[in-house]
Amino acid sequence: MKNNNKSIYYQKGEKNKYAFVFSCPGKTERCKNKPASGQTGKNLEIVLIYLRESGFHGFTREDITITNVWPNVEFKNETKRTEASFKEIVNPENINRLIKELENVEDAIIFCGEKAQSAIESIRNGLKKSVKIIKIRHLSLQSINNIKIPNDTNIKLSKERNEKRLKKVTEIILNDLQ
């Protein structure tokens, strides 16, 4: 897993405006050899569409940097866990890697989920002072299914429910960007 422009856990965006930080790559990322694959990646794509529809340019998968606070692949059948420990995340070597990947981001870094957010304090001084730090829930189905939306039971298709929940996540990003 070299830290170049693309790996299982990292993809340098063509623009340095925005970054999304997730927890760690899993089995799907390893199979597809790119970060934020599978359902989380699909949900990210929907959020990016909503951001572009709201007038924010630079939110395509190619434009944004995507990384993980932990570069190692984790999934139950192989590693007996799905996340890194806090101690592993804040290890100086890991923090230096993360800073290097994010140090040139200019506008905003969006941290997705508690594990990703656990690195914020450790990397903050290594980032541009003007960069906005935005915290959202993880974009996995398990996480977004916990978002309450009005009249949820009236929506028949789970795809429509997910889209409404992802719109709520997008609203948090938009509020923090403005």
C-alpha positions in Angstrom: 0.0 0.0 0.0 2.2 2.8 -1.2 1.2 6.4 -0.4 1.1 7.7 -3.9 -1.8 9.1 -5.8 -4.1 6.1 -5.5 -4.3 3.0 -3.3 -6.8 0.9 -1.4 -7.1 3.6 1.3 -6.1 6.8 -0.5 -7.0 8.7 -3.6 -5.5 12.1 -4.3 -8.0 14.4 -5.8 -7.3 16.3 -9.0 -8.1 19.5 -7.1 -7.0 20.4 -3.6 -10.2 21.9 -2.4 -12.0 19.1 -0.5 -11.3 15.8 1.2 -13.4 13.0 2.7 -11.8 10.9 5.5 -13.3 7.5 6.4 -12.2 5.0 9.0 -10.4 2.1 7.1 -10.6 0.1 4.0 -12.5 -3.2 4.0 -12.9 -6.3 1.9 -14.7 -4.4 -0.9 -11.9 -1.7 -1.1 -9.3 -4.5 -1.4 -11.3 -6.2 -4.2 -11.8 -3.0 -6.1 -8.4 -1.5 -5.2 -9.9 1.9 -4.4 -11.1 3.7 -1.2 -14.8 4.1 -0.4 -16.1 1.3 -2.5 -19.2 -0.7 -2.0 -22.3 0.8 -0.4 -20.3 3.5 1.4 -18.9 4.6 -2.0 -22.3 4.6 -3.6 -23.6 6.8 -0.7 -20.6 9.1 -1.2 -21.5 9.5 -4.9 -25.1 10.5 -3.9 -23.8 13.1 -1.4 -21.4 14.5 -4.1 -24.3 14.8 -6.5 -26.3 16.7 -3.9 -23.4 19.0 -3.2 -23.0 19.8 -6.9 -26.7 20.4 -7.3 -26.4 22.9 -4.5 -23.9 24.9 -6.5 -20.7 23.6 -5.0 -18.3 22.7 -7.8 -15.3 20.5 -7.3 -17.3 17.6 -5.8 -16.7 14.8 -8.2 -15.0 11.6 -7.1 -12.0 12.6 -9.3 -11.8 16.1 -7.8 -11.8 15.2 -4.1 -9.2 13.5 -2.0 -10.4 10.4 -0.2 -8.4 8.8 2.6 -8.9 6.7 5.7 -7.5 7.3 9.2 -6.2 3.8 9.2 -4.6 2.5 6.0 -4.9 -1.3 6.7 -7.7 -3.4 5.4 -10.0 -4.6 8.3 -12.9 -7.0 8.1 -14.2 -9.6 10.5 -13.5 -12.8 8.5 -9.8 -11.9 8.1 -8.7 -9.6 10.9 -11.5 -10.3 13.4 -12.4 -6.6 13.5 -13.7 -3.8 11.3 -11.9 -0.8 12.7 -8.5 0.2 14.1 -8.0 1.0 17.7 -7.7 4.6 18.9 -4.1 3.9 19.9 -3.3 2.7 16.3 -5.0 5.8 14.8 -3.1 8.3 16.9 0.3 6.5 16.5 2.7 9.2 15.3 3.7 7.3 12.1 0.0 7.0 11.1 -0.7 10.7 12.0 2.2 11.8 9.9 0.9 9.8 7.0 -2.5 11.3 7.4 -1.2 14.9 7.6 0.9 14.3 4.5 -2.2 13.2 2.6 -4.3 16.2 3.8 -1.8 19.0 4.2 -2.6 20.6 0.8 -6.4 20.6 1.1 -7.6 24.2 0.9 -11.3 24.5 1.7 -12.7 21.6 3.8 -12.0 18.2 5.1 -15.1 16.1 5.9 -14.6 13.5 8.5 -17.1 10.6 8.2 -17.8 8.8 11.4 -16.4 8.6 14.9 -13.3 6.7 14.1 -12.3 9.2 11.4 -13.1 12.1 13.7 -10.9 10.6 16.4 -7.8 11.8 14.5 -8.9 15.5 14.1 -7.1 16.8 17.2 -3.9 14.9 16.3 -3.7 16.3 12.8 -5.2 19.8 13.1 -1.8 21.6 13.5 -0.5 20.0 10.3 -3.3 21.3 8.2 -3.8 24.7 6.6 -5.3 27.1 9.2 -8.1 28.2 6.9 -9.3 24.7 6.1 -12.8 23.9 7.5 -13.2 20.7 9.5 -16.6 19.2 9.0 -17.9 16.2 11.0 -20.7 13.9 9.6 -21.8 10.4 10.4 -20.2 7.6 8.4 -21.8 7.0 5.0 -22.4 3.3 5.6 -25.9 2.0 5.5 -25.6 1.0 9.2 -24.9 4.6 10.1 -27.3 6.4 7.8 -30.2 4.1 8.8 -30.1 5.7 12.2 -31.0 9.1 10.8 -34.6 10.0 11.6 -36.6 11.5 8.8 -40.2 12.7 9.1 -42.9 10.4 7.6 -40.2 7.7 7.1 -42.9 4.9 7.2 -44.7 6.5 4.3 -41.7 5.9 2.0 -42.0 2.5 0.4 -38.6 2.0 -1.2 -35.5 1.8 0.9 -33.6 3.6 -1.9 -35.8 6.7 -1.4 -35.3 6.5 2.4 -31.6 6.4 1.9 -31.7 9.3 -0.4 -33.6 11.4 2.1 -31.2 10.5 4.8 -28.2 11.4 2.6 -29.8 14.7 1.9 -29.8 15.4 5.6 -26.1 14.5 5.8 -25.5 16.8 2.8 -27.3 19.7 4.6 -24.8 19.4 7.4 -21.9 19.7 5.0 -23.6 22.7 3.2 -24.3 24.5 6.5 -20.6 24.1 7.5 -19.3 25.1 4.1 -21.2 28.4 4.1 
